[in-house]
Amino acid sequence: YLSNMMETKGIKHLVDAATSFIKSDGSLELKCAGAFINDTCAKDNLKTYLSDKWCDDISYVGTVTGQEKLELLKWANILIIPSFYPTEAFPLCILEGMAAGCYVVVTDHNILSKVVDGDFGSIIKKQSTESIVKEFNYLNKNLERVETISKHNFAKTRKFYTVSTHVNKLEKIFKS
């Protein structure tokens, strides 16, 4: 998880799902990265809620940038963004995760499901702990699919999301 630590980014649902999955003999290690933002009361309530959930398999690594973010994404094989943030669009972390070779899981919210279709990962129901647990079970049983899509994401970002590709597209726009 790489996003702001806000309830509407789905962090509570994700941590609850990871806890449930682990308790049902599932194996995963979840690392959550991002800054706690929002008004003080909401931020404090979320920090308190999550602090009771952190354990060996579910951890908060703080805000990560630069090389530290890159290392975290390289470590991960799945990036999950279970957001239902009202104005969520195309978070940069999705592209960063794909570039690092992560399988990406997002919610069916706003345009997230159009950015990450079946070619790049999975789409889950928003605000649904059960949907996340179901996805953990599916991915755990389909590791070949995870690996295939991870490689696809890595290759696709190298081809379509480079600086030179972006500059070429802008040049075409300006010339027309």
Steps between C-alpha positions, in 0.01 A plus 500: 500500500647831393270795552395758754384341822136607483189297566363581153814352344377163633777436752265371773336254261841385379647445845184326621508274192867417552431417865210274402701331224793429732267363770353258245849355444581723203854617457582859413716787610336839465705819515307826509672824403370855497440809704215534747305802381155644562358698785658426838205307644463267199876452478530415870205259483653320200844484664345350815295248300798388292751493786301211650532309168875529430683169549787301349306440178325839475719805545511874448827619348422872501533741214736377230661695217775458245717191532309379807173502300667319212636231733157452658336459159771259385443296818124481437346272244153654542396863547148545633319833501149437642399865470155651510638854536235725338729664243736207438627495143829339391738493796865511397569207733314272256740587221795474740383157611457381143847632411644303792328185374212486747166336435250781574169467684258795507137560582220549251493871578509802270749424220721261695339198335565648156867560579552152643300254298559128486823558308672673792347339806163463671201711587320453831185645657554824686449522876501121524727312736348177370593587141861556604513167688352327195767662281779391739369142473480521121851642462643247746360220280605664171863597549581431133247767398655743746845434354382527139318829555788637708737440207244650262469813715876542517535466120198717418620793710842481335330527162218750556582706808852629440602864490585475129159346420329780690708769325420345159129507578520864610691593185225344287239700688689827459563437128134435425 
